[in-house]
Every structure is written in structure tokens, then in C-alpha cells.
Amino acid sequence: MKKPNESFTVEISKTGNSCAAGEKAGNTNLEKGKIPVLSCEGACIRGEIARLAANFVAKEEPYRRGCHGELFTVPSSALARWIKTGKIDSPRLGLRRELPALHGASQTASG
């Protein structure tokens, strides 16, 4: 059994490329003040449930789906700027605050 405090680091290389759909969505969502919704993207059933729930939530106002891939690999894109400056809004968890700066998240993710 794994110890609960084990951690690992993943190195992610950024790219100079961008996604046209991500640029459009990022700019629109920034302009309209939408709240980004991110979820687990894992292959197990928990990831699938998280994706389905995130898609359901993102259909409601003022939420919209974000993209981990662009957030981590194109940190200067409009979509990444929207996610980094967006709000976290989760009344069920008693959480309503600004998303902390993701400085360095484009290079290294730890968990």
C-alpha cells in the first residue's frame, strides 16, 4: 500500500503552438467573465464521472469548460490566461476565491 505523503513530479514541455478554438473560447470567456470548469481527465471510472459532471456543470451559467492540455503546454494562450485569472466557485465545498497564480505549473505539476 502506498504511503499517503508520497509525491511525484511530472515535467511538461511547453509549445509555441496554439489551438484556434482555445484562443477563441479563452478570449470570449475572459470577456464575459465565465468561470472555468476543470476535471480529472484520467482513464478510470472516476475520471469519466468527473468529466461527465464537469460537462454538466459547464452547460449552466456562468460556467464553461477549460482545457488542461492548453493550460500546461501553452501557458500564454488566451485559454490559459482565462483559467489562471478565473474564479473558483464551489458553494458545496464552501469555497469561493480567486484561482491562485499557476506560476511554474506549465513546467512542473506535483501531486
MIDRENPA-743881 format. One line per field, with one value per atom (N, C-alpha, C, CB): residue number from 1; x, y, z; atom name. Coordinates in nm, 4 decimals, always signed. Glycine has a CB too. Layout:
<atoms>
k	(NUM:...)
u	(X:...)
v	(Y:...)
w	(Z:...)
a	(CA:...)
</atoms>
This chain:
<atoms>
k	(1:1:1:1:2:2:2:2:3:3:3:3:4:4:4:4:5:5:5:5:6:6:6:6:7:7:7:7:8:8:8:8:9:9:9:9:10:10:10:10:11:11:11:11:12:12:12:12:13:13:13:13:14:14:14:14:15:15:15:15:16:16:16:16:17:17:17:17:18:18:18:18:19:19:19:19:20:20:20:20:21:21:21:21:22:22:22:22:23:23:23:23:24:24:24:24:25:25:25:25:26:26:26:26:27:27:27:27:28:28:28:28:29:29:29:29:30:30:30:30:31:31:31:31:32:32:32:32:33:33:33:33:34:34:34:34:35:35:35:35:36:36:36:36:37:37:37:37:38:38:38:38:39:39:39:39:40:40:40:40:41:41:41:41:42:42:42:42:43:43:43:43:44:44:44:44:45:45:45:45:46:46:46:46:47:47:47:47:48:48:48:48:49:49:49:49:50:50:50:50:51:51:51:51:52:52:52:52:53:53:53:53:54:54:54:54:55:55:55:55:56:56:56:56:57:57:57:57:58:58:58:58:59:59:59:59:60:60:60:60:61:61:61:61:62:62:62:62:63:63:63:63:64:64:64:64:65:65:65:65:66:66:66:66:67:67:67:67:68:68:68:68:69:69:69:69:70:70:70:70:71:71:71:71:72:72:72:72:73:73:73:73:74:74:74:74:75:75:75:75:76:76:76:76:77:77:77:77:78:78:78:78:79:79:79:79:80:80:80:80:81:81:81:81:82:82:82:82:83:83:83:83:84:84:84:84:85:85:85:85:86:86:86:86:87:87:87:87:88:88:88:88:89:89:89:89:90:90:90:90:91:91:91:91:92:92:92:92:93:93:93:93:94:94:94:94:95:95:95:95:96:96:96:96:97:97:97:97:98:98:98:98:99:99:99:99:100:100:100:100:101:101:101:101:102:102:102:102:103:103:103:103:104:104:104:104:105:105:105:105:106:106:106:106:107:107:107:107:108:108:108:108:109:109:109:109:110:110:110:110:111:111:111:111)
u	(+0.0840:+0.0000:+0.0882:-0.0954:+0.0506:+0.1285:+0.1099:+0.0892:+0.2163:+0.2084:+0.1359:+0.3511:+0.0491:-0.0273:+0.0572:-0.1241:+0.1794:+0.2574:+0.3578:+0.3298:+0.3476:+0.4338:+0.3948:+0.4238:+0.4914:+0.4624:+0.5490:+0.4850:+0.5169:+0.5938:+0.5897:+0.5395:+0.6795:+0.6866:+0.6778:+0.8174:+0.6019:+0.5893:+0.6401:+0.4415:+0.7319:+0.7819:+0.7039:+0.9349:+0.6521:+0.5731:+0.6412:+0.4259:+0.6693:+0.7336:+0.6285:+0.8194:+0.6523:+0.5565:+0.5842:+0.5624:+0.4858:+0.4966:+0.4644:+0.4028:+0.5111:+0.4798:+0.3523:+0.5946:+0.2969:+0.1738:+0.0544:+0.1571:-0.0587:-0.1807:-0.2989:-0.2015:-0.4097:-0.5329:-0.6277:-0.5981:-0.6694:-0.7581:-0.8871:-0.7910:-0.9434:-1.0673:-1.0412:-1.1242:-0.9242:-0.8884:-0.8693:-0.7631:-0.8106:-0.7921:-0.9279:-0.7072:-1.0159:-1.1493:-1.2261:-1.2300:-1.2288:-1.3018:-1.2406:-1.3025:-1.1078:-1.0414:-1.0738:-0.8915:-1.0640:-1.0948:-1.2407:-1.0621:-1.3313:-1.4748:-1.5060:-1.5579:-1.4531:-1.4811:-1.4194:-1.4297:-1.3017:-1.2415:-1.3304:-1.0995:-1.3706:-1.4528:-1.5863:-1.4774:-1.6470:-1.7794:-1.7752:-1.8567:-1.6543:-1.6416:-1.6903:-1.7165:-1.6758:-1.7185:-1.6230:-1.7271:-1.6719:-1.5927:-1.5474:-1.6742:-1.4144:-1.3639:-1.3973:-1.2140:-1.4297:-1.4562:-1.3516:-1.6032:-1.2708:-1.1712:-1.2052:-1.0262:-1.1660:-1.1934:-1.0788:-1.3252:-1.0832:-0.9892:-1.0043:-1.0122:-0.8953:-0.9008:-0.8449:-0.8226:-0.8449:-0.7908:-0.8761:-0.7772:-0.8179:-0.8845:-0.9771:-0.7814:-0.9723:-1.0557:-1.1996:-0.9959:-1.2859:-1.4267:-1.4432:-1.5057:-1.3552:-1.3646:-1.3409:-1.2630:-1.2440:-1.2184:-1.3379:-1.0960:-1.4004:-1.5179:-1.6333:-1.5619:-1.6550:-1.7611:-1.7299:-1.7771:-1.6034:-1.5639:-1.5867:-1.4160:-1.5505:-1.5721:-1.7199:-1.5108:-1.8010:-1.9454:-2.0042:-2.0166:-1.9613:-2.0107:-1.9656:-1.9617:-1.8390:-1.7871:-1.8618:-1.6357:-1.8895:-1.9640:-2.1052:-1.9699:-2.1658:-2.2998:-2.2992:-2.3530:-2.2041:-2.1932:-2.1645:-2.0824:-2.0755:-2.0320:-2.1422:-1.9140:-2.2525:-2.3652:-2.4493:-2.4534:-2.4266:-2.5005:-2.4235:-2.5274:-2.4939:-2.4287:-2.3775:-2.5266:-2.2636:-2.1708:-2.0498:-2.1243:-2.0660:-1.9545:-1.9263:-1.9824:-1.7985:-1.7562:-1.6394:-1.7166:-1.6231:-1.5150:-1.3812:-1.5432:-1.2777:-1.1411:-1.0651:-1.0707:-0.9398:-0.8579:-0.7231:-0.8371:-0.6971:-0.5686:-0.4524:-0.5679:-0.4702:-0.3614:-0.3075:-0.4084:-0.3969:-0.3531:-0.3023:-0.4680:-0.3635:-0.3188:-0.1725:-0.4063:-0.1343:+0.0010:+0.1020:+0.0006:+0.0619:+0.1597:+0.1672:+0.1286:+0.0635:+0.0641:+0.0224:-0.0325:+0.1083:+0.0707:+0.0404:+0.1788:+0.0776:+0.0492:-0.0745:+0.1698:-0.1453:-0.2642:-0.3808:-0.3053:-0.4792:-0.5986:-0.6720:-0.6937:-0.6789:-0.7484:-0.6763:-0.7587:-0.5435:-0.4661:-0.4810:-0.3174:-0.4795:-0.4981:-0.6349:-0.4834:-0.7375:-0.8726:-0.8749:-0.9746:-0.8164:-0.8171:-0.7378:-0.7587:-0.6226:-0.5380:-0.6019:-0.4014:-0.6821:-0.7425:-0.8877:-0.7333:-0.9397:-1.0790:-1.1027:-1.1232:-1.2280:-1.2662:-1.2929:-1.3897:-1.2680:-1.3113:-1.4407:-1.2020:-1.5444:-1.6749:-1.7353:-1.7689:-1.7256:-1.7794:-1.8509:-1.6679:-1.9763:-2.0503:-2.0641:-2.1869:-2.0701:-2.0857:-1.9649:-2.1066:-1.8485:-1.7277:-1.6999:-1.6084:-1.7878:-1.7660:-1.6498:-1.7419:-1.6243:-1.5080:-1.5509:-1.4170:-1.5048:-1.5297:-1.4109:-1.6692:-1.3152:-1.1956:-1.1340:-1.0935:-1.0372:-0.9651:-0.8722:-0.8855:-0.8554:-0.7622:-0.6203:-0.7787:-0.5413:-0.4045:-0.3228:-0.3366:-0.2213:-0.1345:-0.0732:-0.0236:-0.0649:-0.0104:+0.1326:-0.0979:+0.2093:+0.3478:+0.4220:+0.4165:+0.4870:+0.5630:+0.4787:+0.6282:+0.3454:+0.2608:+0.2777:+0.1133:+0.3194:+0.3384:+0.4613:+0.3505:+0.5486:+0.6709:+0.6640:+0.7883:+0.6057:+0.6074:+0.4741:+0.7228:+0.4209:+0.2987:+0.3310:+0.1793:+0.2991:+0.3267:+0.1963:+0.4199:+0.1925:+0.0711:+0.0931:-0.0374)
v	(-0.1183:+0.0000:+0.1242:+0.0001:+0.2236:+0.3464:+0.4307:+0.4264:+0.4991:+0.5933:+0.7184:+0.6283:+0.7793:+0.8959:+1.0173:+0.9335:+1.0311:+1.1508:+1.1294:+1.1960:+1.0206:+1.0047:+1.1091:+0.8607:+1.1611:+1.2583:+1.2291:+1.4022:+1.2920:+1.2756:+1.4063:+1.1580:+1.4200:+1.5394:+1.4967:+1.6199:+1.5711:+1.5462:+1.6692:+1.5132:+1.6521:+1.7650:+1.7728:+1.7518:+1.8911:+1.9131:+2.0208:+1.9529:+1.9906:+2.0897:+2.1779:+2.0214:+2.3091:+2.3983:+2.4047:+2.5390:+2.4520:+2.4615:+2.6035:+2.3601:+2.6399:+2.7708:+2.7674:+2.8200:+2.6493:+2.6335:+2.6758:+2.4881:+2.6918:+2.7229:+2.6572:+2.8768:+2.6560:+2.5972:+2.7113:+2.4987:+2.7186:+2.8274:+2.8294:+2.8132:+2.7108:+2.7037:+2.7507:+2.5588:+2.7161:+2.7592:+2.9097:+2.6892:+2.9688:+3.1141:+3.1845:+3.1564:+3.1359:+3.1978:+3.1818:+3.1351:+3.0597:+3.0335:+3.1106:+2.8828:+3.1131:+3.1838:+3.3321:+3.1640:+3.3942:+3.5379:+3.5670:+3.5891:+3.4848:+3.5033:+3.4869:+3.4034:+3.3814:+3.3536:+3.4577:+3.2156:+3.5092:+3.6190:+3.7421:+3.6520:+3.7755:+3.8944:+3.8879:+3.9109:+3.7698:+3.7537:+3.7145:+3.6505:+3.6994:+3.6678:+3.5292:+3.7681:+3.4330:+3.2961:+3.2300:+3.2128:+3.1326:+3.0600:+2.9281:+3.0357:+2.9027:+2.7790:+2.6552:+2.7883:+2.5473:+2.4184:+2.3209:+2.3675:+2.2666:+2.1659:+2.0385:+2.2141:+1.9257:+1.7993:+1.7031:+1.7378:+1.5942:+1.4863:+1.4381:+1.3704:+1.4037:+1.3505:+1.2085:+1.4415:+1.1427:+1.0071:+0.9044:+0.9674:+0.7893:+0.6845:+0.5958:+0.5988:+0.6064:+0.5196:+0.5717:+0.5086:+0.4997:+0.5371:+0.6691:+0.4263:+0.6967:+0.8240:+0.9417:+0.8278:+0.9262:+1.0304:+1.0514:+0.9959:+0.9419:+0.9519:+1.0216:+0.8121:+0.9869:+1.0516:+1.2002:+0.9835:+1.2329:+1.3734:+1.4511:+1.3835:+1.3925:+1.4594:+1.4819:+1.3777:+1.3804:+1.3944:+1.5028:+1.2608:+1.5046:+1.6065:+1.7458:+1.5770:+1.7587:+1.8885:+1.9372:+1.8794:+1.8477:+1.8866:+1.9319:+1.7695:+1.8639:+1.9007:+2.0394:+1.7969:+2.0633:+2.1920:+2.3040:+2.1866:+2.2778:+2.3811:+2.4252:+2.3307:+2.3544:+2.3959:+2.5040:+2.2750:+2.5237:+2.6239:+2.7555:+2.5741:+2.8645:+2.9955:+3.0118:+3.1110:+3.0692:+3.1324:+3.0439:+3.2652:+2.9125:+2.8189:+2.7792:+2.6953:+2.7462:+2.6927:+2.5979:+2.8073:+2.4980:+2.4004:+2.4612:+2.2786:+2.4237:+2.4625:+2.3426:+2.5187:+2.3613:+2.2554:+2.2468:+2.2817:+2.1328:+2.1126:+2.1179:+1.9791:+2.0541:+2.0459:+2.1821:+1.9746:+2.2726:+2.4073:+2.4854:+2.4837:+2.4660:+2.5346:+2.5034:+2.4943:+2.3760:+2.3355:+2.3554:+2.1929:+2.3354:+2.3399:+2.4734:+2.2336:+2.5566:+2.6889:+2.7924:+2.6930:+2.8152:+2.8998:+3.0455:+2.8965:+3.0900:+3.2294:+3.2416:+3.2904:+3.1317:+3.1352:+3.2058:+2.9925:+3.2450:+3.3104:+3.2159:+3.3569:+3.0878:+2.9913:+2.9767:+2.8543:+2.9702:+2.9592:+3.0857:+2.9330:+3.2026:+3.3283:+3.3298:+3.4506:+3.2828:+3.2776:+3.1865:+3.2279:+3.0684:+2.9739:+3.0295:+2.8380:+3.0892:+3.1425:+3.2624:+3.1824:+3.3394:+3.4584:+3.4361:+3.5758:+3.3191:+3.2891:+3.2679:+3.1678:+3.2546:+3.2331:+3.0858:+3.3167:+3.0443:+2.9127:+2.9372:+2.8397:+2.8664:+2.8879:+2.7518:+2.9705:+2.7115:+2.5829:+2.5969:+2.4772:+2.6443:+2.6613:+2.5324:+2.7160:+2.4177:+2.2914:+2.2641:+2.1756:+2.3152:+2.2969:+2.4187:+2.2694:+2.5176:+2.6398:+2.7198:+2.6072:+2.7085:+2.7703:+2.8715:+2.6645:+2.9932:+3.0964:+3.1911:+3.1719:+3.1749:+3.2582:+3.2668:+3.2025:+3.3540:+3.3661:+3.2463:+3.4990:+3.2004:+3.0923:+3.1419:+3.0424:+3.0690:+3.1152:+3.1131:+3.0277:+3.1972:+3.2023:+3.0649:+3.3098:+3.0260:+2.8949:+2.9087:+2.8252:+2.9972:+3.0165:+2.8850:+3.1264:+2.8450:+2.7205:+2.5987:+2.7021:+2.6109:+2.4940:+2.4480:+2.5259:+2.5380:+2.4986:+2.4105:+2.6218:+2.4119:+2.3325:+2.2068:+2.4155:+2.2171:+2.1062:+2.0976:+2.1216:+1.9776:+1.9551:+1.8532:+1.9065:+1.8791:+1.7856:+1.7421:+1.8491:+1.6245:+1.5803:+1.4569:+1.5580)
w	(+0.0000:+0.0000:+0.0000:+0.1216:-0.0788:-0.0870:+0.0379:-0.2107:+0.0739:+0.1846:+0.1347:+0.2403:+0.2165:+0.1724:+0.1379:+0.2776:+0.1915:+0.1624:+0.0496:+0.2866:-0.0260:-0.1419:-0.2458:-0.2003:-0.3173:-0.4214:-0.5420:-0.3713:-0.6523:-0.7742:-0.8518:-0.8597:-0.9459:-1.0293:-1.1749:-1.0022:-1.2514:-1.3946:-1.4668:-1.4353:-1.5598:-1.6367:-1.7675:-1.6632:-1.7969:-1.9177:-1.9995:-1.8838:-2.1251:-2.2117:-2.2757:-2.3201:-2.2710:-2.3343:-2.4835:-2.2716:-2.5564:-2.7013:-2.7449:-2.7708:-2.8606:-2.9171:-2.9991:-3.0027:-3.0156:-3.0931:-3.0099:-3.1406:-3.0759:-3.0024:-3.0729:-2.9907:-3.0052:-3.0569:-3.0919:-2.9530:-3.2176:-3.2611:-3.1796:-3.4107:-3.1532:-3.0739:-2.9306:-3.0736:-2.8755:-2.7414:-2.7324:-2.6967:-2.8354:-2.8379:-2.8401:-2.9606:-2.9251:-2.9353:-2.8040:-3.0523:-2.7508:-2.6262:-2.5096:-2.5951:-2.5011:-2.3922:-2.3931:-2.4007:-2.5103:-2.5208:-2.4886:-2.6611:-2.5412:-2.5161:-2.3681:-2.5989:-2.3061:-2.1651:-2.0722:-2.1281:-2.1093:-2.0325:-2.0399:-2.0850:-2.1620:-2.1867:-2.1130:-2.3361:-2.1094:-2.0496:-1.9020:-2.1261:-1.8458:-1.7031:-1.6651:-1.6233:-1.7545:-1.7244:-1.6256:-1.8534:-1.5523:-1.4532:-1.5143:-1.3223:-1.5162:-1.5766:-1.4941:-1.5950:-1.5633:-1.5001:-1.5526:-1.5294:-1.4625:-1.4976:-1.4227:-1.4641:-1.4780:-1.4102:-1.4322:-1.4595:-1.3604:-1.3812:-1.5251:-1.2794:-1.5883:-1.7243:-1.7279:-1.8215:-1.6128:-1.6033:-1.6762:-1.4586:-1.7016:-1.7790:-1.6956:-1.8458:-1.5642:-1.4805:-1.4728:-1.3388:-1.4073:-1.3963:-1.3211:-1.3258:-1.2256:-1.1534:-1.2481:-1.0371:-1.3400:-1.4389:-1.5300:-1.5215:-1.5694:-1.6565:-1.5846:-1.7040:-1.4596:-1.3818:-1.3651:-1.2430:-1.3374:-1.3215:-1.4508:-1.2791:-1.5658:-1.6947:-1.7217:-1.8082:-1.6973:-1.7189:-1.6291:-1.6934:-1.5033:-1.4102:-1.4536:-1.2670:-1.4943:-1.5378:-1.6618:-1.5666:-1.7545:-1.8752:-1.8396:-1.9754:-1.7441:-1.6986:-1.6352:-1.5985:-1.5449:-1.4763:-1.5767:-1.3687:-1.6722:-1.7667:-1.8632:-1.8456:-1.8672:-1.9520:-1.8844:-1.9861:-1.7554:-1.6790:-1.6759:-1.5356:-1.6571:-1.6434:-1.5012:-1.6797:-1.4801:-1.5731:-1.6035:-1.5171:-1.6052:-1.6173:-1.7618:-1.5357:-1.7889:-1.9178:-1.8937:-2.0170:-1.9815:-1.9692:-2.0073:-2.0559:-1.9334:-1.9640:-2.0194:-1.8387:-2.0531:-2.1140:-2.0424:-2.2664:-1.9769:-1.9093:-2.0071:-1.8358:-2.1223:-2.2202:-2.2574:-2.3446:-2.2903:-2.3288:-2.2081:-2.3959:-2.0940:-1.9724:-1.9433:-1.8524:-1.9521:-1.9177:-2.0302:-1.8769:-2.1548:-2.2635:-2.3363:-2.3618:-2.3262:-2.3902:-2.2851:-2.5160:-2.1855:-2.0722:-2.1065:-1.9723:-2.2260:-2.2628:-2.3520:-2.3339:-2.3738:-2.4596:-2.3900:-2.4996:-2.4686:-2.4124:-2.3180:-2.5253:-2.3532:-2.2680:-2.1340:-2.3385:-2.1371:-2.0131:-1.9293:-2.0441:-1.9929:-1.9189:-1.8516:-2.0132:-1.9214:-1.8644:-1.7414:-1.9702:-1.7539:-1.6419:-1.5231:-1.6860:-1.5501:-1.4418:-1.3724:-1.4967:-1.4434:-1.3823:-1.3432:-1.4772:-1.3734:-1.3422:-1.1941:-1.4176:-1.1578:-1.0189:-0.9944:-0.9828:-0.8705:-0.8254:-0.7504:-0.7349:-0.7863:-0.7254:-0.6929:-0.8195:-0.5681:-0.5279:-0.3942:-0.5194:-0.3970:-0.2720:-0.1917:-0.3013:-0.2606:-0.1883:-0.1004:-0.2861:-0.1413:-0.0619:+0.0258:-0.1528:+0.0204:+0.0969:+0.0422:+0.2427:-0.0879:-0.1489:-0.2537:-0.2111:-0.2381:-0.3385:-0.3289:-0.3156:-0.4181:-0.4134:-0.5521:-0.3120:-0.5648:-0.6905:-0.7064:-0.6963:-0.8288:-0.8585:-0.8333:-1.0053:-0.7547:-0.7289:-0.8575:-0.6208:-0.8631:-0.9806:-1.0036:-0.9636:-1.1286:-1.1625:-1.2128:-1.2683:-1.1519:-1.1932:-1.1809:-1.1088:-1.2894:-1.2885:-1.3200:-1.1558:-1.3187:-1.3464:-1.4899:-1.3188:-1.5781:-1.7173:-1.7331:-1.8063:-1.6352:-1.6418:-1.5571:-1.5986:-1.4377:-1.3438:-1.2711:-1.2436:-1.2631:-1.1848:-1.0779:-1.2750:-0.9553:-0.8463:-0.7829:-0.7406:-0.7294:-0.6629:-0.5847:-0.7604)
a	(N:CA:C:CB:N:CA:C:CB:N:CA:C:CB:N:CA:C:CB:N:CA:C:CB:N:CA:C:CB:N:CA:C:CB:N:CA:C:CB:N:CA:C:CB:N:CA:C:CB:N:CA:C:CB:N:CA:C:CB:N:CA:C:CB:N:CA:C:CB:N:CA:C:CB:N:CA:C:CB:N:CA:C:CB:N:CA:C:CB:N:CA:C:CB:N:CA:C:CB:N:CA:C:CB:N:CA:C:CB:N:CA:C:CB:N:CA:C:CB:N:CA:C:CB:N:CA:C:CB:N:CA:C:CB:N:CA:C:CB:N:CA:C:CB:N:CA:C:CB:N:CA:C:CB:N:CA:C:CB:N:CA:C:CB:N:CA:C:CB:N:CA:C:CB:N:CA:C:CB:N:CA:C:CB:N:CA:C:CB:N:CA:C:CB:N:CA:C:CB:N:CA:C:CB:N:CA:C:CB:N:CA:C:CB:N:CA:C:CB:N:CA:C:CB:N:CA:C:CB:N:CA:C:CB:N:CA:C:CB:N:CA:C:CB:N:CA:C:CB:N:CA:C:CB:N:CA:C:CB:N:CA:C:CB:N:CA:C:CB:N:CA:C:CB:N:CA:C:CB:N:CA:C:CB:N:CA:C:CB:N:CA:C:CB:N:CA:C:CB:N:CA:C:CB:N:CA:C:CB:N:CA:C:CB:N:CA:C:CB:N:CA:C:CB:N:CA:C:CB:N:CA:C:CB:N:CA:C:CB:N:CA:C:CB:N:CA:C:CB:N:CA:C:CB:N:CA:C:CB:N:CA:C:CB:N:CA:C:CB:N:CA:C:CB:N:CA:C:CB:N:CA:C:CB:N:CA:C:CB:N:CA:C:CB:N:CA:C:CB:N:CA:C:CB:N:CA:C:CB:N:CA:C:CB:N:CA:C:CB:N:CA:C:CB:N:CA:C:CB:N:CA:C:CB:N:CA:C:CB:N:CA:C:CB:N:CA:C:CB:N:CA:C:CB:N:CA:C:CB:N:CA:C:CB:N:CA:C:CB:N:CA:C:CB:N:CA:C:CB:N:CA:C:CB:N:CA:C:CB:N:CA:C:CB:N:CA:C:CB:N:CA:C:CB:N:CA:C:CB:N:CA:C:CB:N:CA:C:CB:N:CA:C:CB:N:CA:C:CB:N:CA:C:CB:N:CA:C:CB:N:CA:C:CB:N:CA:C:CB:N:CA:C:CB)
</atoms>
